[in-house]
Amino acid sequence: MIRSGSDYAQECMSKAILAFALAAVLLSGCGGEDASGGSGGGASGDPKPTETIRISEYLYKPEPAAVRVGRKVSVVNEDDAPHTVTDKAERRAFDSGTIKGDARGSVTFSAAGTYSYFCEFHATMRGSVTVSK
């Protein structure tokens, strides 16, 4: 079958439009990432709770974190140096203790609120966490 140039162009354009429409439909179901590194939250719109705090290149990730009350969160230190996740308040609500380089630890957040934390070895390392019920 011989097609004219305009028939071929129209067929290509129709396929391109169909492909674009299909991509738009598929992508519309994908939520953006929130600060916790996961997809959007539940019906209330809250972000997905953080399950792991990573320490890499002397930074806490995610920043800020979001955690549920009573949740034990893994802390993964990807640096060579030791680090901590220590509540900045005078009366410490949480403290991971020393987590050696390339090691794991954990911290449990037992009361709701927004907390600032830091590394006891590296004062410039700071993070925050919102703990909700």
N, C-alpha and C positions, 0 to 999 in steps of 0.2 A: 504494500500500500504506500502510495506517495502522498506526503503531506506538504502543505504549503508552509512557508516560514512563519506566517501569522498563526496558523493552527498549532504549530509546535511551540511557539512562544506563549500562546494562550494556555496550552496544556501545562507547560513548565510553571507559569504564573499560578495556575490553579493548584498545582501540587505544593508550591512554596507557601501559598496562603493556608492550605490545609495543614501543612507541617507547622507553621507558625501558630495557628489556632490550637492545634493539639498540644504544642509545647506550653502555650499560655494556660490551658486547662490543667495540665499536669503540674505546672509550677504554682498555680493558685492554691493548691492544697498544701504547699510546703510553707511552714512558718519560718520566720527568721530566727536566728539564734539570739538568746538573751544573754545576760551577763554570766549566768551559771554555765554557759557552754552547751546548754541543751536547747531543745525547741521550746516554744511558748508554753505557758502553764495551762492549768485546767480551766474549768468553767469560771472560776473566780478571777482569772487573769493573772494570778500569782505566777512568778517564774518557777520553773522546775527546780526542786531542791538540789543543792550541790551535794554530790556523793564523794568527791575527791577534791582536795585542794592540792594543787601542784606548786612546787617551788622550782623555778627554773630561771637561770640568769639573774639570781637575786631578786626575783619578783614572785608575788603570790598570784596564782591564776586559778579560778577566775577572780576578778576584782571588780566589783564587790561580789561576795558570795551570798547565797540564800540557803538557809537551813531550817529544818523543822526542830522544834523543842525535843530534847532527849535523843536526838540523832547523833550517832557516832560517825564521824567523818574521817575518811582516810586522808593522810597527808603523805605525799610522795615528794621526797627531796631529790631532784634530778641534778643538783649541783654537787661539786666535790666537797664543799665546806659544810659544816654542821649548821642547822637552823632550828628555830622554834616557831610555834604559833602561840603567842602569849597575849592574853588580854591586857590592854593598856591601862585599865583602871587599877587604882591602888589595891582594892580587894579583888584579886584575880578570880574571875568567874570560870576561866578555863586556861589551861596551859598544856601544850603537847609534850613538854620536856624536850630534851635535846634529841634531834633526829639527825644522825650522822649522814655524811654525803652518800648519795646513791642508796638511801635506805628509806624505809616506810615507818610511819607512826600513825597516831590518830588523836583526835580531840573530840570531846563530847560537849555539846551546847545544851545546858539544862534549863535555861530561863529565857523567855522571850525578850526581845529588845534588839537594838542596833549597837554593835560593839566594834571598837577599833582594836586592832591587834598589831603586834610587831615581832621582830626577831630579836631575842636577847643578845645575839652575837653581832648583829648588823642593824644599828639604830635607824638607818635610812630605809630599811625594809618595813613597809606598812601595808596593812590591808584592813578591810572591814567586812562585817557579816551581819546580815539581818536574820534574826532567829524568830520564827513565827510558830504559832500553835497549829 
